[in-house]
Amino acid sequence: MPGARDEGAGCDTGRPLCGAPARFYPAGWRCDEHRPSKSATTAPPRKTPEEATP
């Protein structure tokens, strides 16, 4: 496949690119420092009506 990389490719984050050893996430190749956080894919908890009123 064109553009495919081997396992162990460098981190795609930053300008200039980080380049640290990385693994593939749905967001692309990321090192441990730049890996996507779990909270980035989950919505914050909704407030109850009691919490929402000032």
N, C-alpha and C positions, 0 to 999 in steps of 0.2 A: 504494500500500500504506500503510495507517495506520501512523504512527510512523516511516516511512522518512525518512532524512535525505539531503541532497545531499552529494556529495563535498566534502571540506573541512570537515566538521562538527568541532565542538570535542571535545577529549579528555574521556571519561566518567569518568576516574579521580579519586578523592579527594572529600572533603567539606570545604570547598566544592569543586565540580567544578573541575578544572584549566582546561578551556576552551581550551587551546592548539590551534592548527591540528593536525588529526589525520587519520589514514587508518584504514580499517576492517580489523580483524583478527577472527578467529573469537571472540576474547574481547571484542570491541566496539571502539568508536572510541578509539584511543590515539595520543598524541603520541610524538615520538622518545624523550623521557625516560621515558615510562611504557609503551613497547611491550613485548609479551611477549618474554621471552628464549628463545633456542633451547634452552637447557638445561631450561627449564620443561616442555618436551614430551618430553624424552628421559630415560629412566631412567639412574641412575648405573651405571657398569660393575660387573659382579659380581666378587667376589673369588675368586681361585683357592683350592682347599683349603689350599695352603701359606700363603697370605696370611691366611686365616681363623683358623688355629690360632695361639694366643698363644705 
